[in-house]
Amino acid sequence: MEVVGTLKAKFETQKVSDRFQKREFVLTTEANTPYPQHVSFQVTQDKCTILDQFGEGEELKVQFNLRGREWNGPQGIKYFNTLEAWRIEKMTGGNSNASSQNNNQASNNINTSSTPVFTGNVGDNDDLPF
């Protein structure tokens, strides 16, 4: 999966154990809408240093994996999600606005609303019975 947005914040690397470290950052998407989205991502292990080359306010393209896990604690089972970034690129020059709009449109079409979207013309004649 990928998303384009503006780097809002990046945090220090957290050493979880001797063999594991992670670093979180926040990307703002849909900034020109009434409800911008501030999405938290993380990078792990040797990828923690990738964020050093980017500054807050820069437009980035982030490719990531969606991870989920179950935790059985004293108060019952809970579920957690993580967006684990594996590639971060700075959007550059002339094509950044076009690419950003295309990526934002693509991500908007993924699941921003439960309302079905009709993309055809009313006059289209298909062979579906409904």
N, C-alpha and C positions, 0 to 999 in steps of 0.2 A: 504494500500500500504506500501511497505517497500523498503529501499535502504541502501546500505552499503557504507561508505566513511570515509574520514579522517576529523576530526574536525579542521577547518581552523581558525575560530574565534567565540567567544561568547561575547555577549554584556551585558550591565547592564540591569536590570529589569526596565521597563518604567511603571510608574503608570499613566494610561490613565484617570481614574476617581476614585472616592472613592471605587467603586465596581469592577473595572477591571484593571488588570495589565498583561503585556506581556513581553517576553524576546526573542530576536532573536539570531540565531546562523547560521553559514555557514558551510556546509559540502562539501568537495571536492570529487567528484566521477570521475571515468574514468581518474585517475591521471596518468596512464601509457600510455596515448594516446597523440597525438599532441595537442588535444584540451580538456584539463581537464575542467570539469563542476563545478562551484562554486554555489551551490544551497542554497538559504536562506530559513530557516524554522523558525517557532515561537512556543513557548510554552506559555500557558496562566494560569492565576490564581495560584493555589497551585503547579502546575508543573514547575514553574519558577525556583525552587530550585534544580530540577533534574540535571541541567547543572553544578552545583557546584562540583560534584564528578568527572567530566571529564576535562582533560587538552587538550590544543591544540596539534595536532599531533597524538592523539589517534584514532584508528580505531573503528568506531561505527556502529551499526545497528539501524536505525531510522524507526519506524512505524508511519505513519502519515495519515491524512485525507486531501483531496484536497477540498478547499473551494473557492467559487467565489461569487462576489456580484456586484451589479449595483449601480452606484452613478450618480444622475442627478444634475449636477452643472451648473453654469452660462455659461460654454462653451459647454454644451451638456452632453450627457450620456457617462460615462466611465465605464469600467469594470476592476475589480481587482481580483487577485487570491492570495490565501494564502495556504501554506503548513503547516498545524497545527500538530505538533508532539504530540503524546500521549504516546509513549514508546521509551526510548533510552537505548540501551544496549551496553556495551563494548564488542568488539570481543576479545575472549581470546585464548591464546595458539595455540595448534596444528591444530585445525580445522578452524582457522580464514581465512587462505588463501583459502582453499577449499570452505568454505562458502561464502567468499567474491567474489570469481570467479563465483560461481553459482548465487549469487544474482546480480552481475554485468551483467552476461549473461542474466539473467531474465529481468533486467531493460533495458538492451540494446535491447532486443527483443520487448519491449513494444511499443516504438515509437521514435527511434532515427533516422529513415530514412523513406523517403516516397517510397523507392524502395522496391518492394515485395521481400520476401526471399523465395527461393525454398529449402525446407528441405528434399524432397524425392530423390530417385535415378531416373536417367533418364529411366532406364529399368522397373520401377514400372508400373504395368498395373492396372489402375483403370477404373471404369465404367463411368467417367465423359466425356461428349461429347466435351469438350474443354480443 
